[in-house]
Amino acid sequence: MSLDSDPDAFIRTYGGLFEHSPWVVMRAAARLPLGDVHAGLMAVVHDATPEEQLKLIRAHPELAGKAAIDRTLTAESAAEQASAGLDRLTPEEYDRFHALNRAYAERFGFPFIICVRLTDKAGILAAMEERLENDRDTEIATAIAEIGKIVRLRLADLT
């Protein structure tokens, strides 16, 4: 049986793609066959209620935040943050990330999300500063688009 016709195998294989949010993959499994797995998964996200979308966004850790320090990140997030050098910050860089994370969370009510594998520390900091100027709806849409990039790369890692 192929993954596109076996919901249980689909869930086993892809269940961890979305940070602490297996519901996305479970709903996608109910829609099999998908054809394009990434598009099918993101359709579930886009079809979700605004509250569910916020829950998905809030399931992501802060960049270089408490979970990274406590080493409680998922294996995928830890590797992704390390790929951008976020596990090797100077004290000044850590302070800057912490201040921007705090400002972003206060402004929008959820963590800043960016596909760190497609940038570096400087690019992330610049994006954080720039995106603080956005309105909340723009940031929700941007966070979902960034989650889509993260999931696309995680999917590629599975093949």
Secondary structure, 3 states (H helix, E strand, C coil): CCCCCCHHHHHHHHCCCCCCCHHHHHHHHCCCCCCCHHHHHHHHHHHCCHHHHHHHHHCCCCCCCHHHHHCCCCHHHHHHHHHCCCCCCCHHHHHHHHHHHHHHHHHHCCCCCCCHHHCCHHHHHHHHHHHCCCCHHHHHHHHHHHHHHHHHHHHHHHC
